[in-house]
Amino acid sequence: MNNYLESIIKRDPAARNKLSIILTYPGVKAVFFHHLAHKIWNYNFFLIARMISQFSRFLTGIEIHPGAKIGKNLFIDHGMGVVIGESSVIGNEVTLYHGVTLGGISPSENSEEQRNNKRHPTLKDNVVVGSSAQVLGPIVVGKFARIGANTVVLKDVPENATMVGNPAKNISNKNDSSFKPYGVVD
């Protein structure tokens, strides 16, 4: 837990201390409840796991399906409106801002064919996804990739890429480390 809180302090200039993070950060609560729900999901108690995830959603405004696989130190900043689908896989040290969706492409079409298939994205380690970005489908977002605010990503993203727009375009420059997750330029 201590490493998790330290990872948030490193990524959030508003984080004053560990106690305030525990008491006031909805993303921390959502990740805690997800770990509990995911363990229960893995024992095939699907209804109980879904009830825990829905309780967490009620408390935090963040919906994480209990089937999603989440690595170490996921930081969901602000969090309201974040949705993480059932077959999502999230690596270590990933940051998501509010309104992010890790979803499927056409959940209401051919639902039976999609059941028990990978239909949500995989985010590798150290990915940052800006506010209200939509990462959709069984795609892979490479390590250290950055996805800007309101970007719609429908195809695989290479490592170290910076994606912006709808549809997403890679604008990365290896010498440029000025990524702005909210899309604001100084």
Phi, psi and chi 1 to 4 in degrees:
 res  aa     phi    psi   chi1   chi2   chi3   chi4
   1 MET       -  -39.3  179.2   66.5  140.6      -
   2 ASN   -61.6  -43.4 -168.2   45.1      -      -
   3 ASN   -62.6  -39.2  -72.6  -19.5      -      -
   4 TYR   -61.2  -48.5  177.9   49.7      -      -
   5 LEU   -64.5  -39.7  -61.5  176.1      -      -
   6 GLU   -61.4  -37.9  -72.3  -67.5  -25.5      -
   7 SER   -64.9  -32.9   78.1      -      -      -
   8 ILE   -71.4  -42.8  -68.0  171.5      -      -
   9 ILE   -59.5  -37.2  -71.0  170.5      -      -
  10 LYS   -66.3  -30.3  -73.0  178.6 -174.1  174.0
  11 ARG  -100.5  -11.3  -70.2 -177.6  -90.5  175.5
  12 ASP  -127.4  109.2 -174.7    4.3      -      -
  13 PRO   -65.7  -16.0   20.6  -28.4      -      -
  14 ALA   -84.2  -10.5      -      -      -      -
  15 ALA   -73.1  111.1      -      -      -      -
  16 ARG   -86.2  -43.9  -57.5  -96.3 -173.0 -105.4
  17 ASN  -160.7  168.6   58.2   61.4      -      -
  18 LYS   -65.4  -38.0  -66.4  174.0 -172.9  172.1
  19 LEU   -63.4  -43.1 -178.4   60.1      -      -
  20 SER   -65.1  -33.7   72.2      -      -      -
  21 ILE   -64.4  -48.3  -67.1  169.2      -      -
  22 ILE   -61.0  -42.2  -68.5  168.0      -      -
  23 LEU   -82.0  -27.9  -64.7  175.1      -      -
  24 THR  -122.7   -2.7   65.7      -      -      -
  25 TYR   -98.4  110.6  -81.2   51.0      -      -
  26 PRO   -62.8  -31.3   20.4  -29.1      -      -
  27 GLY   -63.1  -35.5      -      -      -      -
  28 VAL   -65.6  -44.1  170.1      -      -      -
  29 LYS   -64.1  -42.0  -66.4  173.9 -174.3   68.3
  30 ALA   -63.4  -40.7      -      -      -      -
  31 VAL   -66.8  -41.3  169.0      -      -      -
  32 PHE   -58.4  -52.1  168.0   78.4      -      -
  33 PHE   -63.2  -34.3  -79.3  113.6      -      -
  34 HIS   -63.3  -43.8  172.1   72.4      -      -
  35 HIS   -57.6  -43.0  -73.3  -54.2      -      -
  36 LEU   -63.7  -50.8  176.6   62.6      -      -
  37 ALA   -62.9  -38.3      -      -      -      -
  38 HIS   -65.1  -40.7 -174.0   68.6      -      -
  39 LYS   -61.6  -44.5  -76.0 -178.2 -176.7 -174.0
  40 ILE   -66.3  -39.1  -67.7  169.1      -      -
  41 TRP   -57.7  -43.3 -179.0  -93.3      -      -
  42 ASN   -67.4  -17.6  -72.7  -24.0      -      -
  43 TYR   -92.0    9.6  -75.9  112.6      -      -
  44 ASN    67.8   23.8  -63.3  -32.6      -      -
  45 PHE   -95.0   69.8  -67.2  109.3      -      -
  46 PHE   -63.3  -43.7  -58.2  124.6      -      -
  47 LEU   -63.8  -45.4  179.4   59.5      -      -
  48 ILE   -62.9  -42.4  -65.4  169.5      -      -
  49 ALA   -61.2  -43.8      -      -      -      -
  50 ARG   -65.3  -36.2  -70.2  -61.8  -56.2  -95.3
  51 MET   -64.4  -40.9  -69.7  170.3   63.7      -
  52 ILE   -63.7  -43.2  -67.8  168.0      -      -
  53 SER   -66.4  -35.2   73.5      -      -      -
  54 GLN   -71.5  -35.0  -71.3  -59.4  -64.4      -
  55 PHE   -63.0  -43.9  175.8   70.7      -      -
  56 SER   -60.8  -42.2  176.0      -      -      -
  57 ARG   -60.3  -42.7  177.9 -177.0  177.4 -147.2
  58 PHE   -59.8  -42.8  172.0   78.3      -      -
  59 LEU   -73.8  -36.0  -73.2  179.2      -      -
  60 THR  -114.6  -19.8   65.6      -      -      -
  61 GLY    78.2   11.5      -      -      -      -
  62 ILE  -116.9  126.3  -61.1  167.4      -      -
  63 GLU  -110.6  113.3 -177.6  170.5  -14.6      -
  64 ILE  -119.4  117.4  -53.0  174.4      -      -
  65 HIS   -64.6  137.3 -168.0  -74.5      -      -
  66 PRO   -64.2  -15.9   15.1  -23.1      -      -
  67 GLY   -81.2  -14.6      -      -      -      -
  68 ALA   -64.2  144.6      -      -      -      -
  69 LYS  -105.6  122.4  -64.9  177.9 -179.9  137.5
  70 ILE  -123.5  129.7  -64.0  176.5      -      -
  71 GLY   -78.8 -164.1      -      -      -      -
  72 LYS   -76.8  143.3  -65.9  178.9 -175.7  173.8
  73 ASN    63.4   40.0  -60.0  -28.4      -      -
  74 LEU   -66.3  127.0  170.3   63.2      -      -
  75 PHE  -114.6  116.2  176.7   36.8      -      -
  76 ILE  -105.4  103.6  -57.6  172.7      -      -
  77 ASP   -83.1  125.7 -163.1    2.8      -      -
  78 HIS    67.4  -61.1  -60.6  -73.2      -      -
  79 GLY    89.5  -30.4      -      -      -      -
  80 MET   -50.4  128.7 -176.7   60.4   73.8      -
  81 GLY    86.2    1.7      -      -      -      -
  82 VAL   -70.5  134.9  167.8      -      -      -
  83 VAL  -129.5  126.6  176.2      -      -      -
  84 ILE  -122.5  114.4  -59.9  172.3      -      -
  85 GLY   -73.8  167.1      -      -      -      -
  86 GLU   -55.3  -44.3  176.8 -179.5   12.4      -
  87 SER  -100.2   18.0   61.3      -      -      -
  88 SER   -67.2  146.0  -64.3      -      -      -
  89 VAL  -128.8  125.7  177.2      -      -      -
  90 ILE  -121.1  126.9  -60.8  174.5      -      -
  91 GLY   -75.8 -163.6      -      -      -      -
  92 ASN   -85.2  148.4  -60.0  -37.6      -      -
  93 GLU    60.3   33.7  -53.6  -65.5  -26.8      -
  94 VAL   -86.6  143.0  169.8      -      -      -
  95 THR  -120.3  127.8  -57.8      -      -      -
  96 LEU  -119.7  136.2  -54.7  177.4      -      -
  97 TYR   -97.4  174.1  -72.4   88.8      -      -
  98 HIS   -60.1  148.1   59.4  -81.5      -      -
  99 GLY    79.4    3.4      -      -      -      -
 100 VAL   -72.1  139.2  167.2      -      -      -
 101 THR  -120.2  126.4  -60.7      -      -      -
 102 LEU  -108.9   91.6  -56.0 -179.7      -      -
 103 GLY  -128.1 -178.8      -      -      -      -
 104 GLY   -89.3  172.1      -      -      -      -
 105 ILE   -88.0  -49.2  -65.0  174.4      -      -
 106 SER  -137.3   70.2  -58.9      -      -      -
 107 PRO   -65.0  -24.1   18.4  -26.4      -      -
 108 SER   -91.0   -2.3   63.5      -      -      -
 109 GLU  -109.0  132.0  -64.0  176.9   16.2      -
 110 ASN    50.2   46.9  -58.5  -41.1      -      -
 111 SER   -56.0  -40.6  -67.5      -      -      -
 112 GLU   -62.3  -38.3 -162.8   57.7   41.9      -
 113 GLU   -68.9  -26.7  -69.0  175.9   20.6      -
 114 GLN   -85.7  -18.6  -65.1 -177.7   57.5      -
 115 ARG   -58.9  135.9 -154.3  171.5  -46.7  -79.8
 116 ASN    64.4   21.7  -60.6  -44.3      -      -
 117 ASN  -115.6  155.7  -72.1  -41.8      -      -
 118 LYS   -70.8  116.6  175.6   82.1  169.3  128.0
 119 ARG  -133.3    3.4   59.9 -170.4 -169.2  -79.3
 120 HIS  -120.6  163.9  -61.2   98.0      -      -
 121 PRO   -73.8  162.0   14.8  -17.4      -      -
 122 THR  -114.4  125.2  -63.6      -      -      -
 123 LEU  -108.5  119.4  -83.5   55.4      -      -
 124 LYS   -75.0 -178.4  -61.0  -71.0 -172.5  172.4
 125 ASP   -61.4  145.9  -63.5  -14.1      -      -
 126 ASN    62.9   29.4  -62.3  -70.6      -      -
 127 VAL   -83.5  144.0  168.0      -      -      -
 128 VAL  -121.2  128.2  176.9      -      -      -
 129 VAL  -119.2  117.6 -176.4      -      -      -
 130 GLY   -70.5  166.6      -      -      -      -
 131 SER   -57.5  138.3   60.8      -      -      -
 132 SER    61.8   16.1  -61.5      -      -      -
 133 ALA   -72.9  149.3      -      -      -      -
 134 GLN  -119.3  117.5  -50.9  -63.9  -60.8      -
 135 VAL  -114.3  110.0 -175.2      -      -      -
 136 LEU  -123.7  137.4  -54.4  174.0      -      -
 137 GLY    95.9  174.5      -      -      -      -
 138 PRO   -80.9   58.1   30.5  -34.4      -      -
 139 ILE  -101.5  169.8   62.8  173.3      -      -
 140 VAL  -119.8  129.3  175.7      -      -      -
 141 VAL  -104.9  116.9  177.0      -      -      -
 142 GLY   -68.0  163.7      -      -      -      -
 143 LYS   -53.5  142.6  -67.9  179.8  179.9 -179.9
 144 PHE    60.6   16.4  -64.4   96.4      -      -
 145 ALA   -73.8  154.0      -      -      -      -
 146 ARG  -126.3  132.9  -56.0  -66.1 -176.7 -113.7
 147 ILE  -121.3  120.5  -61.4  171.2      -      -
 148 GLY   -73.3  166.3      -      -      -      -
 149 ALA   -56.7  138.7      -      -      -      -
 150 ASN    63.8   14.9  -63.0  -55.5      -      -
 151 THR   -77.3  144.2  -62.7      -      -      -
 152 VAL  -113.9  113.6  178.3      -      -      -
 153 VAL  -108.6  121.4 -178.1      -      -      -
 154 LEU  -121.8   -3.8  -58.3  171.8      -      -
 155 LYS  -131.2  159.8  -64.3  179.9 -179.1  175.3
 156 ASP   -52.3  146.8  -72.2  -11.0      -      -
 157 VAL  -117.6  126.6  173.9      -      -      -
 158 PRO   -71.5  163.1   20.6  -25.5      -      -
 159 GLU   -56.7  146.0  -72.0 -174.4    9.3      -
 160 ASN    63.1   12.7  -60.8  -57.3      -      -
 161 ALA   -79.5  154.3      -      -      -      -
 162 THR  -119.9  113.3  -60.2      -      -      -
 163 MET  -105.7  134.3  -52.9  -61.3  -73.3      -
 164 VAL  -142.7  155.6  -63.1      -      -      -
 165 GLY    95.8  179.9      -      -      -      -
 166 ASN  -139.3  104.9 -179.5    7.2      -      -
 167 PRO   -73.9  159.4   28.4  -33.4      -      -
 168 ALA   -62.6  139.0      -      -      -      -
 169 LYS  -127.5  143.0  -68.6  178.8  179.9   68.7
 170 ASN   -83.3  117.5 -173.2   -7.6      -      -
 171 ILE  -114.2   17.5   61.7  160.6      -      -
 172 SER   -66.4  146.7   61.5      -      -      -
 173 ASN  -131.8  116.9  175.5  -14.4      -      -
 174 LYS   -57.2  -22.7  -68.2 -174.1 -179.0 -172.8
 175 ASN   -92.8   -0.3  -61.6  -35.9      -      -
 176 ASP  -109.3  115.1 -177.5   14.3      -      -
 177 SER  -110.7   30.0   61.3      -      -      -
 178 SER   -97.8   30.8   62.7      -      -      -
 179 PHE   -57.3  133.5  173.3   73.7      -      -
 180 LYS  -118.9  107.4  -53.4  -70.4 -173.0 -136.9
 181 PRO   -62.3  -22.4   19.3  -27.4      -      -
 182 TYR   -96.9    2.2  -71.4  110.0      -      -
 183 GLY    75.3   13.8      -      -      -      -
 184 VAL   -95.1  128.5  176.8      -      -      -
 185 VAL  -107.0  135.7  179.0      -      -      -
 186 ASP   -61.7      -  -64.2    4.7      -      -
